Amino acid sequence: MDRGIYYATMGMLNNLYQLDNIANNLANVNTNGYKKDSVSFKAVMEKEFYSYDGKTQKIKKIGNMETATVVDDVRPVLFSGGFEETGNQYDFAIEGSGFFKIQRGEEFFYTRNGEFKRDSRGFLVTNDGDYVLSRNNGKILINNDFQVLPNGKVSGTDYEVAVFDLNSPKKYGYNLFSGEEVVTSDFKVMQKTLEHSNVDALNEMIKMISASRQFGILEKAVQTSDSLNARIIETVSKI
């Protein structure tokens, strides 16, 4: 019975992690450029099983038994969200692969959220005040009627908005990424356009209901196993 409680509890913990991840995705369904997270699990404490062949007098492995599953990794799902034309010249989106490169303090990050603005000194920045960078890691100075071409070049200037792909991208906060830069040309910069979150709210709700039901079933299994254990202990104590 103890093993049954253990298996059920491990399942409940995994369901809780799934629910937390789904809740985070749903909380960012309206966050521009947000990429939903996906949870993967792995088996641990596997036991190997063998059989003995009397004819050949050899031991043969017949398989493994997975005794537990735990969270293995949480990875962003990077497919594009929908695009919306806003008419705002400071709004940008990337059609295809790639991220905008930004500078926060002394650090560099990458984002798909192109909701930018012009700061008091005329530089192109994010809504959080981080500098949007050019290909040579320079800050981009713009005027009131600037235009950015599909290849990222700012018309009438030497600036080119930096767009890089990433190897092994990792999330930093909700909308920023870190990773190894990869040069890409498979993109088109769209001005006066924003990319929505790629979270499908209906699908996430379905997954939430499923995970909640699984949690409830496993919770009942734990309660039942605990009750049976108590009866066994009570019976043994009377012998």
Number of C-alpha atoms within 10 A of each C-alpha: 13 11 10 14 19 15 16 22 18 15 19 21 15 20 21 14 16 20 20 13 19 23 14 14 24 19 12 19 19 14 18 21 29 26 28 25 18 14 15 13 12 11 13 13 11 13 10 11 11 12 11 11 10 8 6 7 8 11 11 11 11 9 12 12 12 13 14 16 17 15 14 12 11 14 16 15 13 16 12 19 20 14 18 14 14 13 11 14 18 23 21 25 26 26 17 14 18 25 25 23 26 24 19 13 8 5 8 18 19 27 24 28 25 26 21 21 20 19 16 7 8 13 19 23 23 22 14 10 16 20 25 28 24 22 16 10 16 16 19 21 19 17 10 9 7 13 18 21 14 14 16 21 18 19 12 9 13 9 20 20 24 22 29 22 21 19 11 12 17 16 19 12 7 15 19 22 20 18 15 11 17 11 11 14 12 14 19 17 22 22 22 19 21 27 25 21 25 22 24 13 16 10 10 19 14 11 15 19 12 14 20 17 13 14 21 14 13 21 17 12 17 21 13 15 19 16 13 13 15 12 12 12 11 11 10 9 8 6 5
